[in-house]
Amino acid sequence: MKIQTAAITLFVSMTVTFTSCSLLHKGAMQTRNWKGSDLPGHNYATFDYLNGTQKFEVKVNKKSTFYFKYVTNIKAGKLHLSIESPTRVILSEDLRGAQTDSITVGNPAGETFQIVLVGSRAAGSFDFKYAEL
């Protein structure tokens, strides 16, 4: 009985340790060779490494519809793109390789939106453009 109890205690102890370690690694964003800009209507960058979350505010007038176009080229790792407001997620997409797409976003409630990138050891580039319609 003591051996079984010791094995269960060891398993629980190892599980808690590994879970805690994974939570610690979700800290600050890390980048290498980030070259880009955040301008009204245009966000772009090239990077050798992105690990973490980068957010850009969509700068359009309240209650306006806007057009969003993105061009990405992911060479390594994973990159997830989303467009979010406080009440909804408009776009949620895992990006791979070279991609180009666009979406029109209506905003009758006058919410604020963010472009959110979540990188996991990602390398590549993105070019986001948006404009009111």
Number of C-alpha atoms within 10 A of each C-alpha: 6 7 8 9 10 11 12 12 12 11 12 11 11 12 12 10 11 10 10 11 11 10 9 9 11 11 11 10 14 15 16 12 12 16 11 14 12 12 13 14 16 18 19 17 16 20 17 16 19 25 23 19 17 15 13 16 17 23 16 17 13 12 13 16 17 17 15 20 15 18 15 21 18 19 14 15 16 19 25 16 18 17 21 19 16 9 9 10 12 15 13 13 11 12 18 16 12 13 12 13 9 13 13 15 18 16 16 10 9 14 16 17 21 17 19 18 23 19 23 18 16 21 23 22 19 19 17 18 17 21 17 15 10
